[in-house]
Amino acid sequence: MSGVDIAREAAAKEALKYVRSGYVIGVGTGSTAMVFLRELYKLIINGDVNNVVLVPTSTETEIEVVRLGLANLLRYPWQVDHVDVAVDGADEVDRRKNLIKGGGAALTREKIIDYWAREFVVIVDESKVFDSIPSKHPIPIEVIPFAWTIVKARLEELGGTAELRFGGGKRGPVVTDNGNYIIDYMPRAGVNVEDLERVIREVPGVVEVGVFSGKRVSRVIIGRLDGSTVTMD
Ligand code: 5RP
């Protein structure tokens, strides 16, 4: 296992401490969230955790739940009246627990479920912690296709660069689970991401912004390359 794999596994295992029998569990998206899901699967299969149900934040997560043989535990928001805990990854984290999310284009469903949860636990490896964000990863912004050029121009007016996301084994733009596009926006250095989130959300055509406020995050579990973890509460 690489150092990053060790760090992710350590963070995922630590997050299991916040899971209880009978819980409605929001399951995040991305490679780190999938490590958590596979660790949770082991607890379920061994009978260490009973009567849980799983609310996925993306098609990726749904498919993995089904692949693991847990389709009977899948629930959608309209089938539950709350989420006890959501566990999700992030692209970047700052010291105030603010996050950049949406590297996997799942930011909208992630924010819906993660913010709904009574506890929102973030798991990352140590390479994702920065003094200020965005640092390396641009801010993903989900936009209605009809509006993408208008939103892109508005972001460029705010300063920095904005690019329609392409790739991922499909010709043309990436299409989200909600049928929308993603614009990756790298603002000028030194912006306050919480203020920026508010400004961008007001642009017509924007569905969601991949800035998650640290105020909505219960804790960030940082996995280290040596297999230890540190938790920011
Ligand atoms: C998907 C996300 C992911 O949580 C984020 O991209 C981190 O993914 P990974 O654990 O694969 O690095 O926000 O939209």
Residues whose N, C-alpha, C, O or C-beta is under 5 A from the ligand:
A	BS01	5RP	T29 G30 S31 T32 A33 G89 A90 D91 K101 G102 G103 G104 A105 A106 L107
